[in-house]
């Protein structure tokens, strides 16, 4: 699944000390996933969350 096929995704970051939680929600289906990682690398955590979302959608 490419980014163009994915459609609209809402991404939210919540920092908790040295960690950040990134939640990604697919707006068309309501599927939500999250990933946790170091707060110093929020974009890397976002990439993991979006990859998890793509996998979750492909298994539906």
C-alpha positions as CSV (number, residue, x, y, z in Angstrom):
1,X,0.0,0.0,0.0
2,X,1.5,3.3,-1.0
3,X,1.0,6.6,0.8
4,X,-1.4,7.8,-2.0
5,X,-3.5,4.7,-1.5
6,X,-3.6,5.2,2.2
7,X,-5.6,8.4,2.1
8,X,-6.0,10.7,5.1
9,X,-4.3,9.8,8.3
10,X,-4.5,11.7,11.6
11,X,-1.2,11.6,13.6
12,X,-0.9,12.5,17.3
13,X,2.2,12.7,19.5
14,X,2.1,12.5,23.3
15,X,5.4,12.9,25.1
16,X,6.0,11.2,28.4
17,X,9.5,11.9,29.7
18,X,12.1,10.5,27.4
19,X,9.5,8.6,25.3
20,X,6.9,9.7,22.7
21,X,3.8,7.8,21.8
22,X,2.6,8.3,18.2
23,X,-1.0,7.3,17.3
24,X,-2.1,7.1,13.7
25,X,-5.8,6.9,12.8
26,X,-7.1,6.1,9.3
27,X,-10.0,8.5,8.9
28,X,-11.9,6.4,6.3
29,X,-12.0,3.2,8.4
30,X,-11.3,4.4,12.0
31,X,-8.5,1.9,12.4
32,X,-6.0,3.2,15.0
33,X,-2.5,2.0,15.8
34,X,0.3,3.4,18.0
35,X,4.0,3.2,18.4
36,X,6.3,4.2,21.3
37,X,9.9,5.3,21.0
38,X,12.5,7.8,22.0
39,X,11.3,11.4,22.2
40,X,14.5,12.5,20.4
41,X,13.3,10.7,17.2
42,X,9.6,11.6,16.8
43,X,9.6,11.2,13.0
44,X,11.1,7.7,13.2
45,X,8.3,6.8,15.6
46,X,5.8,8.3,13.2
47,X,7.2,6.1,10.4
48,X,6.8,3.0,12.5
49,X,3.2,4.0,13.4
50,X,2.2,4.6,9.7
51,X,3.9,1.3,8.7
52,X,1.8,-0.5,11.4
53,X,-1.3,1.2,10.1
54,X,-0.6,0.1,6.6
55,X,-0.1,-3.5,7.8
56,X,-3.3,-3.4,9.9
57,X,-5.3,-2.1,6.9
58,X,-3.9,-4.7,4.5
59,X,-5.0,-7.5,6.9
60,X,-8.6,-6.4,6.8
